[in-house]
Amino acid sequence: MRTIKLTLQYDGTAYAGFQRQPNGVTVQERLEEALRRVTGDPALKIGAAAGRTDAGVHARGQVVHFSTESRVPTEKWPHALNQRLPGDIVAVGAEEVPEGFHARYWAVAKRYRYTIECAPFPSPLHRLYAYHWGRALDLSSVAEAAHLIQGRHDFAAFRSTGGAAKTSVRTVTHLDVVPDGPFIHVDVEADGFLYNMVRIIAGTLLEVAAGRRDLADIRRALETGDRNCAGKTLPPHGLCLESVTYGSGPAGLPHERGDQ
C-alpha cells in the first residue's frame, strides 16, 4: 500500500466547501470520484485534507493524502487526475510519502491570503476572488495593528461559533498587509486557525483602515476574548489557502484542536 500526497488548486465558487457533506457538492467529492476512476477502486477515499475550506473559499496550495495499491507512477498522478477532474479543480503536484503521513496532523503551519478590492466600483472580473470595499482606506495604522495580532495569543475573539477547537491559543508567525494596485492582500501564517479566524482578522484590519476600530479594540480583543472587540467576518470568496508547511512527523497539538 502506498501513501500519496497531492497538492491541489481550486476555485471554490461552485462548491459547498472542501469536506464531503450530505447537502451540496464538495471538492472532496469530485476529487474522490476522479481517484476512483484512475485506480478502479470504488471504495477509495482521501485520508484527510490540510484545511477544511468553507463554501466559496479557494486554494492555491491545498494538500491531501490517500492510500492506494495502484502502481500509477508518482509523477503521473496529476496528469491522470486532471483528465477526470472538472476545470475548477487541478492537481499540481504529487509525492509518495512515508506510511503514516497525515495531511492535517503533520502540518506545522498554514498560510492564507485574504484579498480586498479597493475601488469605486466592483470589477466583475474580481467579484468571485476579492471582497469589494468602495470607500477610502488609511493604511497608516494597519501595520501596528497587524503587529499586535502577530505572536502567540488567545484568539477567542477572532473565531466564529461552530468550530471544534479545544483551545483558542494559536501562534501567528506572519501577518502582513500588502498593497497591490487596487487590491490589499492580508497574508496570515500560523500554526493553526480557528473557525473563520483569517476572515475575522482581515475584517478587523479593514475596520482599522476605515477608521471604525482602533488599536485599543485589538488589545481588548486579545486580552478579553470578547468577539465584539474584533471586526466583522468578511465573506468567504476573498480567502485563499496559499500553502501548507510540514514537519517530519505528527505536529502534536494542532491535530487535537479541530483546526480549520
PANUKE-821197 format. One record per residue (C-alpha): residue in three letters; x, y, z; residue number from 1. Coordinates in steps of 0.5 Angstrom, whole numbers. Last residue first. Layout:
N
REC  res      X      Y      Z    n
REC  ALA      X      Y      Z  NUM
...
***
This chain:
260
REC  res      X      Y      Z    n
REC  GLN    -19     49     20  260
REC  ASP    -16     47     27  259
REC  GLY    -20     42     31  258
REC  ARG    -15     43     37  257
REC  GLU    -12     36     37  256
REC  HIS     -9     35     31  255
REC  PRO     -6     42     32  254
REC  LEU     -3     39     39  253
REC  GLY      2     34     36  252
REC  ALA      5     36     30  251
REC  PRO      6     29     27  250
REC  GLY     12     27     24  249
REC  SER     18     30     19  248
REC  GLY     15     37     19  247
REC  TYR     10     40     14  246
REC  THR      9     47     11  245
REC  VAL      2     49      8  244
REC  SER      1     54      2  243
REC  GLU     -4     59      0  242
REC  LEU    -11     57      2  241
REC  CYS    -15     63     -1  240
REC  LEU    -20     68      2  239
REC  GLY    -24     73     -2  238
REC  HIS    -30     69     -3  237
REC  PRO    -31     67      4  236
REC  PRO    -34     74      6  235
REC  LEU    -31     78     12  234
REC  THR    -33     76     19  233
REC  LYS    -33     83     22  232
REC  GLY    -28     86     27  231
REC  ALA    -26     85     34  230
REC  CYS    -28     88     40  229
REC  ASN    -35     85     40  228
REC  ARG    -32     78     40  227
REC  ASP    -29     79     47  226
REC  GLY    -23     74     48  225
REC  THR    -21     79     54  224
REC  GLU    -14     81     53  223
REC  LEU    -14     79     45  222
REC  ALA    -20     83     44  221
REC  ARG    -18     89     49  220
REC  ARG    -11     90     45  219
REC  ILE    -15     90     39  218
REC  ASP    -20     95     41  217
REC  ALA    -15     99     44  216
REC  LEU    -11     99     37  215
REC  ASP    -17    103     34  214
REC  ARG    -24    101     30  213
REC  ARG    -28    105     25  212
REC  GLY    -23    109     22  211
REC  ALA    -23    105     15  210
REC  ALA    -16    102     16  209
REC  VAL    -18    100     23  208
REC  GLU    -24     97     20  207
REC  LEU    -20     93     15  206
REC  LEU    -15     90     20  205
REC  THR    -21     87     24  204
REC  GLY    -24     84     18  203
REC  ALA    -18     81     16  202
REC  ILE    -17     78     23  201
REC  ILE    -24     76     22  200
REC  ARG    -23     73     16  199
REC  VAL    -17     69     18  198
REC  MET    -20     67     24  197
REC  ASN    -26     64     21  196
REC  TYR    -26     57     25  195
REC  LEU    -20     57     29  194
REC  PHE    -13     57     25  193
REC  GLY     -7     53     27  192
REC  ASP      1     54     27  191
REC  ALA      0     61     24  190
REC  GLU      1     65     17  189
REC  VAL     -3     71     15  188
REC  ASP     -3     75      9  187
REC  VAL     -8     80      8  186
REC  HIS     -8     83      1  185
REC  ILE    -10     90     -1  184
REC  PHE    -12     91     -8  183
REC  PRO    -13     97    -13  182
REC  GLY     -5     97    -14  181
REC  ASP     -2     92    -10  180
REC  PRO     -2     94     -2  179
REC  VAL      1     88      2  178
REC  VAL     -2     88      9  177
REC  ASP      3     83     13  176
REC  LEU      2     78     19  175
REC  HIS      7     72     20  174
REC  THR      8     67     26  173
REC  VAL      1     68     28  172
REC  THR      1     63     34  171
REC  ARG     -5     60     37  170
REC  VAL     -9     59     43  169
REC  SER    -16     58     42  168
REC  THR    -16     51     46  167
REC  LYS    -21     45     44  166
REC  ALA    -22     47     37  165
REC  ALA    -29     44     35  164
REC  GLY    -31     50     31  163
REC  GLY    -39     52     31  162
REC  THR    -38     59     34  161
REC  SER    -34     64     30  160
REC  ARG    -27     66     32  159
REC  PHE    -23     72     33  158
REC  ALA    -25     74     40  157
REC  ALA    -22     67     42  156
REC  PHE    -15     68     39  155
REC  ASP    -11     67     46  154
REC  HIS     -5     70     44  153
REC  ARG      2     67     41  152
REC  GLY      5     73     36  151
REC  GLN      2     77     31  150
REC  ILE     -4     81     33  149
REC  LEU     -1     87     36  148
REC  HIS      4     87     30  147
REC  ALA     -2     87     25  146
REC  ALA     -5     93     29  145
REC  GLU      2     97     28  144
REC  ALA      2     95     21  143
REC  VAL     -5     98     20  142
REC  SER     -4    105     23  141
REC  SER     -2    108     17  140
REC  LEU     -6    104     12  139
REC  ASP    -12    109     11  138
REC  LEU    -18    107      7  137
REC  ALA    -22    111      3  136
REC  ARG    -29    108      1  135
REC  GLY    -31    102     -4  134
REC  TRP    -29     96     -1  133
REC  HIS    -30     90     -5  132
REC  TYR    -28     83     -3  131
REC  ALA    -24     79     -8  130
REC  TYR    -24     73    -11  129
REC  LEU    -31     72    -14  128
REC  ARG    -32     79    -16  127
REC  HIS    -25     80    -19  126
REC  LEU    -27     80    -26  125
REC  PRO    -34     84    -25  124
REC  SER    -30     89    -22  123
REC  PRO    -33     93    -16  122
REC  PHE    -34    100    -17  121
REC  PRO    -30    106    -13  120
REC  ALA    -24    101    -12  119
REC  CYS    -21     98     -6  118
REC  GLU    -21     90     -8  117
REC  ILE    -20     86     -1  116
REC  THR    -16     80     -2  115
REC  TYR    -15     75      4  114
REC  ARG     -9     70      4  113
REC  TYR     -8     64      8  112
REC  ARG     -1     61     10  111
REC  LYS     -1     54     14  110
REC  ALA      4     52     19  109
REC  VAL      6     45     22  108
REC  ALA      2     40     18  107
REC  TRP      3     33     20  106
REC  TYR     -4     32     23  105
REC  ARG     -7     35     17  104
REC  ALA     -4     32     11  103
REC  HIS     -3     25     15  102
REC  PHE      4     21     14  101
REC  GLY      3     15     17  100
REC  GLU      6     11     11   99
REC  PRO     12     15      9   98
REC  VAL     11     20      3   97
REC  GLU     10     19     -5   96
REC  GLU      9     26     -8   95
REC  ALA      4     29    -12   94
REC  GLY      4     36    -15   93
REC  VAL     -1     41    -19   92
REC  ALA     -8     37    -18   91
REC  VAL    -13     42    -21   90
REC  ILE    -20     43    -19   89
REC  ASP    -24     49    -23   88
REC  GLY    -24     45    -30   87
REC  PRO    -27     39    -27   86
REC  LEU    -23     33    -25   85
REC  ARG    -22     27    -30   84
REC  GLN    -16     29    -34   83
REC  ASN    -13     33    -29   82
REC  LEU    -13     26    -25   81
REC  ALA     -8     22    -29   80
REC  HIS     -4     28    -31   79
REC  PRO     -3     30    -23   78
REC  TRP     -2     23    -21   77
REC  LYS      4     22    -27   76
REC  GLU     10     24    -23   75
REC  THR      8     19    -17   74
REC  PRO      8     13    -22   73
REC  VAL      1     10    -22   72
REC  ARG      2      3    -19   71
REC  SER     -5      3    -15   70
REC  GLU     -5      0     -8   69
REC  THR     -7      6     -5   68
REC  SER     -7     11      1   67
REC  PHE     -9     18      1   66
REC  HIS     -7     25      2   65
REC  VAL     -9     32      2   64
REC  VAL     -6     39      1   63
REC  GLN     -9     45     -1   62
REC  GLY     -4     50     -4   61
REC  ARG     -7     55     -9   60
REC  ALA    -14     54     -5   59
REC  HIS    -21     58     -6   58
REC  VAL    -26     59     -1   57
REC  GLY    -33     60     -3   56
REC  ALA    -36     54      1   55
REC  ASP    -31     53      7   54
REC  THR    -24     51      7   53
REC  ARG    -23     44     11   52
REC  GLY    -15     45     11   51
REC  ALA     -9     40     11   50
REC  ALA    -14     35      8   49
REC  ALA    -15     28     10   48
REC  GLY    -15     20      9   47
REC  ILE    -18     21      2   46
REC  LYS    -23     16      0   45
REC  LEU    -22     10     -5   44
REC  ALA    -28      5     -4   43
REC  PRO    -29      4    -12   42
REC  ASP    -22      2    -13   41
REC  GLY    -21      3    -21   40
REC  THR    -15      7    -19   39
REC  VAL    -16     13    -24   38
REC  ARG    -24     13    -24   37
REC  ARG    -23     12    -16   36
REC  LEU    -19     18    -16   35
REC  ALA    -23     22    -20   34
REC  GLU    -29     21    -16   33
REC  GLU    -25     22    -10   32
REC  LEU    -23     29    -12   31
REC  ARG    -30     31    -14   30
REC  GLU    -33     29     -7   29
REC  GLN    -27     32     -4   28
REC  VAL    -28     39     -7   27
REC  THR    -36     39     -5   26
REC  VAL    -43     38     -8   25
REC  GLY    -48     40     -3   24
REC  ASN    -52     37      2   23
REC  PRO    -49     31      5   22
REC  GLN    -42     33      7   21
REC  ARG    -35     32      4   20
REC  GLN    -30     37      6   19
REC  PHE    -28     42      1   18
REC  GLY    -33     47      2   17
REC  ALA    -40     48     -1   16
REC  TYR    -37     48     -8   15
REC  ALA    -38     52    -14   14
REC  THR    -34     58    -12   13
REC  GLY    -29     54     -9   12
REC  ASP    -24     55    -15   11
REC  TYR    -19     50    -14   10
REC  GLN    -11     49    -13    9
REC  LEU     -9     42    -11    8
REC  THR     -2     39     -8    7
REC  LEU     -3     31     -7    6
REC  LYS      1     27     -2    5
REC  ILE      1     19     -4    4
REC  THR      1     14      1    3
REC  ARG      3      7     -2    2
REC  MET      0      0      0    1
***
